[in-house]
Amino acid sequence: MKNCIECNYKFTFKDRLKSTLRGRLKCKDCKSEYREKPSIYSFIYTFLVLFIVMMLQSEMKFENSILNMAAYMIVTVPTLLLFSIVPHRLHRYKKIN
């Protein structure tokens, strides 16, 4: 969803970033709140990202296990957040108030 259904407010990058942390997309003009509907696309994306990163991680071995985990998180977290931040047709929202 790029715009609010009620007032046609265009959601900004900052609004989308806040929605990934709070779990809700809130319109600044009319105060409507939207929650993302779970979809098979987000599940597939998450599964593929985790699978690919684990495959890459198995190829790169560091001596320190903490360093391995840090490298895994540095790659995984931004990649998963990218799916939530970027507006596209795979996101479906429902109005909660």
C-alpha positions in Angstrom: 0.0 0.0 0.0 1.5 3.2 -1.1 -1.3 5.6 -0.1 -3.9 5.7 2.7 -7.3 4.4 1.5 -9.3 7.2 3.2 -7.3 10.4 2.7 -4.8 9.4 -0.1 -1.8 10.3 2.1 1.4 8.9 0.6 3.3 6.9 3.1 7.0 7.9 3.4 10.1 5.8 4.0 10.1 7.0 7.6 6.5 5.8 8.0 7.3 2.4 6.6 10.4 2.1 8.8 8.3 2.8 11.9 5.8 0.2 10.8 8.4 -2.5 10.8 9.2 -1.7 14.4 5.6 -1.2 15.6 3.8 -3.6 13.4 1.3 -1.0 12.3 1.2 1.5 9.4 -0.3 4.8 10.7 -1.6 7.6 8.5 -0.5 11.0 9.8 -3.4 12.9 8.3 -6.5 10.9 9.2 -4.9 8.7 12.0 -6.0 5.5 10.4 -4.0 2.4 11.3 -3.3 -0.6 9.1 -1.9 -4.0 9.9 -0.2 -6.2 7.3 -2.1 -9.4 6.5 0.0 -12.5 6.7 0.7 -13.8 3.3 2.5 -16.8 1.7 4.8 -14.4 -0.2 6.4 -13.0 3.0 6.8 -16.6 4.3 8.5 -17.7 1.1 10.8 -14.6 1.1 11.8 -15.1 4.7 12.5 -18.8 4.1 14.6 -18.1 1.0 16.6 -15.4 2.7 17.4 -17.6 5.7 18.2 -20.6 3.5 20.6 -18.6 1.2 22.3 -16.9 4.1 22.8 -20.2 5.9 24.3 -21.7 2.7 26.7 -18.7 2.4 27.4 -19.0 6.1 28.4 -22.6 5.8 31.0 -21.6 3.1 32.5 -18.9 5.3 33.7 -20.2 8.6 35.3 -17.9 11.1 37.3 -19.3 14.1 35.2 -17.3 16.6 31.5 -18.4 17.0 30.5 -14.9 18.0 32.0 -13.5 14.8 30.0 -16.1 12.9 26.8 -15.1 14.5 27.5 -11.3 14.0 28.2 -11.9 10.3 25.0 -13.9 10.0 23.0 -11.1 11.7 24.6 -8.3 9.7 23.5 -9.9 6.5 20.1 -11.4 7.6 18.4 -8.5 9.5 18.8 -5.8 6.8 17.7 -8.2 4.1 14.5 -9.2 6.0 13.7 -5.6 6.8 14.1 -4.7 3.1 11.0 -6.7 2.3 8.9 -4.8 4.9 10.2 -1.3 4.0 9.9 -1.5 0.2 6.3 -0.9 -1.0 5.1 -3.5 -3.4 2.0 -5.4 -4.4 2.7 -8.4 -2.2 1.8 -6.5 0.9 -1.9 -6.6 1.8 -3.2 -4.4 4.7 -6.3 -4.4 6.7 -7.6 -1.4 8.6 -7.7 -1.8 12.3 -9.4 1.5 13.3 
